[in-house]
Amino acid sequence: MNDAAVWVPVPAMFYWGWLVPLIFGTIFGWRYHRDKVRLGNGIWFSLFFYSFLTMLAITILGSNIHWLIIISGTLLDFDS
């Protein structure tokens, strides 16, 4: 298989996007530590979780590690 057939080039500036889940995770941790039973904690966690998964997918696709891309694609079922 040709390396260029699988690799998706990701611009380097996209990796600054890791700051978004880091910020959301920090806010969630601080808010959860203050008061564990607030509904807003679920919203902050959801923002953290989905932004983390998005950045993880971008990083995996940009890494050009074929076995990792295949396993991730199979587990996340991108084709459905």
HELIX and SHEET records of a PDB file:
HELIX    1   1 ASP A    3  VAL A    6  1                                   4    
HELIX    2   2 ALA A   12  TRP A   18  5                                   7    
HELIX    3   3 LEU A   19  ARG A   34  1                                  16    
HELIX    4   4 LEU A   39  SER A   63  1                                  25    
HELIX    5   5 HIS A   66  LEU A   76  1                                  11    
END                                                                             
